[in-house]
Structures are given as C-alpha cells and as structure tokens.
C-alpha cells in the first residue's frame, strides 16, 4: 500500500491496484492510493487509509 499526496474531504481519492495504473494519475495533483492486487488488499488499504 502506498499513498501519494495527502487526502482531504474536498478532493476525490483515486484508488488503483498497481503502480503501472497510476503512472499518468500522479500529474493530476489528486491523491492516489495504490492498494496492491486483489479485493482484500484493496479493502484493507482503503479502510486503513480512511481510518487514519
């Protein structure tokens, strides 16, 4: 799990499984969460990030 940029309530959080999927998203200025492959990894990473 890797989070690029700080999340805030007024911006969408982009969630992707792999770094390759996020290659062009980093230039958007929005926070990007890379969860790793699989539904369980995605659920755990997203829950952990939102709870922090």
C-alpha positions in Angstrom: 0.0 0.0 0.0 1.3 3.4 -1.0 -0.4 6.8 -0.7 0.8 9.7 -2.9 -0.2 13.1 -1.6 -2.4 13.9 1.4 -6.1 13.1 1.3 -8.7 15.8 2.1 -12.5 15.8 2.2 -12.8 18.3 -0.7 -10.8 16.2 -3.2 -11.5 12.8 -4.7 -9.2 9.9 -3.8 -8.0 7.9 -6.8 -7.7 4.2 -5.9 -5.8 1.8 -8.2 -4.3 -1.7 -7.7 -0.9 -1.3 -9.4 1.7 1.4 -9.8 1.5 1.0 -13.6 -2.1 2.0 -13.5 -1.2 5.2 -11.6 1.6 6.3 -13.9 -0.4 9.2 -15.5 -2.5 10.0 -12.5 0.3 11.5 -10.4 0.3 14.6 -12.6 -3.3 15.3 -11.8 -2.5 16.7 -8.4 -5.0 14.4 -6.7 -4.2 11.9 -4.0 -3.6 8.4 -5.4 -3.8 5.2 -3.2 -2.0 2.2 -4.7 -3.5 -0.9 -2.9 -1.9 -3.9 -4.5 -3.8 -6.5 -6.5 -6.9 -8.2 -5.1 -10.2 -7.3 -3.5 -8.9 -8.0 0.0 -5.8 -5.8 -0.4 -8.0 -3.0 -1.8 -10.5 -3.2 1.0 -7.8 -3.3 3.7 -5.7 -0.5 2.2 -8.7 1.8 1.7 -10.1 1.2 5.2 -6.7 1.8 6.8 -6.2 5.0 4.8 -9.7 6.4 5.5 -9.4 5.5 9.2 -6.1 7.3 9.6 
